[in-house]
Amino acid sequence: MAGVSIVKVKESDDGIRLNRWFLKEYPSLSLSRLQKLLRTKQIKVDGKRAETSTRLEAGQEIRLPPLDNEKAPLKNDFVSKTDEKFIKDMVIYKDENIIVLNKPSGLAVQGGTNQDKHIDGLLDALKFGLEERPRLTHRIDKETSGLLILARNRKYALILTKAFKEHGIKKTYLALCEGTPKAPKGEIKASLEKIGEKMVVTEDGQKAVTEYEVLDSAGKFCLIKASPLTGRTHQIRVHLALLGAPIAGDRKYGSRNKSEALSSKLHLHAYEIDLSEVMSKKCVVKAPIPDYFKKDINFFGFNFKEK
């Protein structure tokens, strides 16, 4: 039949439902028309009748009638040489399934109001020979520096997104704080709710739990290692402020420091992540501490050495 085409399912689409595949490749094709084309056998998978719920496998062939008007427009994936170098310099680990970035403070993960440059907009520069751009699997605050994990294929995007959602991945942050908690280590349990532009502690909020340990202290400042056991927005920032130790540079949650000796940036760094359980191999990645943070750690003489 004139206009009929055969498309082979890519490795990156292995396991995707047929309706989701069409939503991605032919976004203007309505569900009702898709169902009609399937019902009248104008669309087939490996020569057989299929349903919208059919799970596709890499290498299968999808028979398509003429659908040029519904096809997704070509995506402008141009990234300037300057921006390409900028994001490639963030890469601290890469294998066939994941890429790990060391994100600088001040760079947003995704676009939003007044966000001209963000990680998501630069991901086409990180294909490294693959057809598919890497995918975000979690997020960290714009002002937080450190580890950001990308999946290089659909399989690991699903695995990692699920693991982050279920809090099955151990993450460790470093925070330079004003004030020192009474207990040198412990667990903070305080439910959080967004009210206006801030997260606040409320009885009816979402459950939030953070483990912490004071690594060293000097005067009114201390260095804390914190591990969130849940993934609420601004969780570590709110929880440490609740202990009377707001993070240096955190004007939103109580930092009072105006010393010219310290950087004004938020001193919260996603330092270490253990991906061993989801990677089927030993995989612990650490993100080097940014220079301003390292300088301020040394200013107080804290006993901390990067391994």
Secondary structure, 3 states (H helix, E strand, C coil): CCCCEEEECCHHHCCCEHHHHHHHHCCCCCHHHHHHHHHCCCCEECCEECCCCCECCCCCEEEECCCHHHCCCCCCCCCCHHHHHHHHCCEEEECCCEEEEEECCCCECCCCCCCCCECHHHHHHHCCCCCCCCEECCCCCCCCEEEEEEECCHHHHHHHHHHHHCCCCEEEEEEEEECCCCCCEEEEECCEEEECCEEEECCCCECCEEEEEEEEEECCEEEEEEEECCCCCCHHHHHHHHCCCCECCCCCCCCCCCCCCCCCCCCEEEEEEECHHHHCCCCEEECCCCHHHHHHHHHHCCCCCCC
